[in-house]
């Protein structure tokens, strides 16, 4: 008699589990769908690699003003790369040392929140994949707001955040 309920119960549990992994809310839930990735740190507070969350806010253009210090380590045995990015109204300033300053300034003007995502969700599911040993740190300010962001490629969520900010980081992560 009990066996008749096991099949439908397993089907309901499987659908619920898949919905939770996909980031798509099930009917009646209050969850929100995953949107375009942004950075791995909240404004004014450093975040450890692996604790990132895609921004839940849509990209809105900003003033395009930035003063950033970027450090990049593409591999443990590679030399540390450090450069500055200075943008005024979305245009690189003469003192910028960034390898693709124009592209990075445009990215910041188009989406100033790329380095300031929504708070981290502790129950966010990330794919277990390794994108390489590259790490990056960005500090400074964008449109007058403090920025401290850490990036890595240790799982699917971190890889997505890296890819979204790669023009600012000055690297594709060694890929």
C-alpha positions in Angstrom: 0.0 0.0 0.0 2.8 2.5 0.8 4.7 1.7 -2.4 2.0 3.4 -4.4 3.1 6.8 -3.0 6.8 6.4 -3.3 7.0 7.0 -7.1 5.0 10.3 -7.1 6.9 11.5 -4.0 10.3 10.9 -5.7 9.1 12.7 -8.8 8.1 15.8 -6.7 11.4 15.7 -4.8 13.4 15.5 -8.1 11.5 18.5 -9.7 12.0 20.5 -6.5 15.7 19.7 -6.4 16.2 20.6 -10.0 14.4 23.9 -9.6 16.6 24.8 -6.6 19.8 24.0 -8.6 18.7 26.0 -11.7 18.1 29.3 -9.8 14.6 29.4 -11.3 11.8 29.8 -8.7 9.2 27.1 -8.4 5.6 28.3 -8.4 4.7 29.8 -5.0 8.3 30.3 -4.0 9.9 33.7 -3.3 13.3 33.0 -4.9 14.6 35.0 -7.8 16.3 33.8 -11.0 20.0 34.2 -11.4 21.0 37.2 -13.6 24.1 38.4 -15.2 27.2 38.0 -13.0 29.1 40.9 -11.5 31.9 41.0 -9.1 32.8 39.0 -6.0 32.8 41.7 -3.4 30.3 44.0 -1.8 31.1 47.7 -1.7 33.6 48.7 1.0 34.1 45.1 2.3 36.5 42.5 0.9 35.1 39.1 0.1 37.0 35.9 0.1 37.2 34.1 -3.2 34.5 31.5 -3.5 31.8 33.6 -1.8 30.6 35.6 -4.7 27.0 36.2 -5.8 25.8 37.6 -9.1 24.2 41.0 -8.8 20.5 41.1 -8.6 20.4 44.6 -9.9 20.2 45.5 -13.6 23.2 47.3 -15.1 22.7 51.0 -15.3 25.1 53.4 -16.8 27.3 55.4 -14.4 29.4 58.5 -14.6 32.4 56.4 -15.8 34.8 57.9 -13.2 37.3 55.4 -11.6 40.6 55.3 -9.8 41.5 51.6 -9.4 44.6 49.6 -8.5 44.5 46.1 -10.0 46.8 43.2 -9.1 46.7 40.0 -11.1 48.4 36.7 -10.5 47.7 34.3 -13.4 49.6 31.3 -12.0 51.6 30.6 -8.8 54.9 30.7 -10.7 53.9 33.7 -12.9 55.0 37.2 -12.0 52.5 39.4 -10.2 51.0 42.1 -12.5 50.0 45.4 -11.0 48.6 48.3 -12.9 46.3 51.3 -12.4 43.2 52.3 -14.2 42.0 55.9 -14.1 38.9 56.8 -16.0 37.1 60.2 -16.4 33.6 60.1 -17.9 34.3 56.6 -19.4 37.6 57.6 -21.0 41.0 56.5 -19.8 43.3 59.1 -18.3 46.9 59.5 -19.3 48.2 58.0 -16.1 46.4 54.6 -16.7 48.7 51.7 -17.0 45.9 49.2 -17.8 46.6 47.0 -20.9 43.2 47.7 -22.3 42.2 50.9 -20.6 39.6 52.1 -23.1 37.7 48.8 -22.9 37.9 48.7 -19.1 36.6 52.3 -18.7 33.7 51.6 -21.1 32.8 48.5 -19.0 32.8 50.6 -15.8 30.7 53.3 -17.3 28.2 50.8 -18.8 27.9 48.9 -15.5 29.5 50.6 -12.4 28.0 47.9 -10.1 30.2 45.2 -11.8 32.6 45.6 -8.8 29.8 46.0 -6.2 27.4 43.1 -6.4 24.4 42.2 -4.2 25.2 40.5 -0.9 26.4 36.9 -1.1 23.7 34.2 -0.9 25.0 31.4 1.3 22.8 28.8 -0.3 23.8 29.5 -3.9 24.7 26.4 -5.9 27.9 26.7 -8.0 29.2 24.1 -10.4 32.2 22.2 -9.3 34.7 23.2 -12.0 38.1 24.6 -11.8 39.0 27.5 -14.1 42.6 27.8 -13.2 44.8 29.3 -10.5 44.4 33.0 -11.6 43.4 35.5 -8.9 42.9 39.3 -9.0 42.2 42.1 -6.5 40.7 45.4 -7.4 40.7 48.4 -4.9 39.9 52.0 -5.3 36.8 53.9 -6.2 34.1 54.0 -9.0 31.9 57.0 -9.3 33.0 58.1 -5.8 32.2 54.7 -4.1 34.9 52.6 -2.4 35.6 49.3 -4.2 37.4 46.2 -2.8 36.8 43.2 -4.9 38.6 39.8 -5.0 38.3 37.4 -8.0 39.3 33.8 -8.6 38.4 30.9 -10.9 37.7 28.2 -8.3 34.2 27.3 -9.2 31.4 28.1 -11.7 30.2 31.1 -9.9 33.7 32.6 -9.6 34.4 31.9 -13.2 31.2 33.7 -14.2 32.2 36.7 -12.1 35.7 36.7 -13.6 34.3 36.6 -17.1 32.0 39.5 -16.5 34.8 41.7 -15.2 37.7 40.4 -17.4 38.1 43.7 -19.3 38.6 45.4 -16.0 40.9 42.7 -14.6 43.1 42.8 -17.8 43.1 39.1 -18.2 40.9 36.2 -19.4 42.2 34.0 -16.6 44.8 32.3 -18.6 42.4 30.7 -21.0 
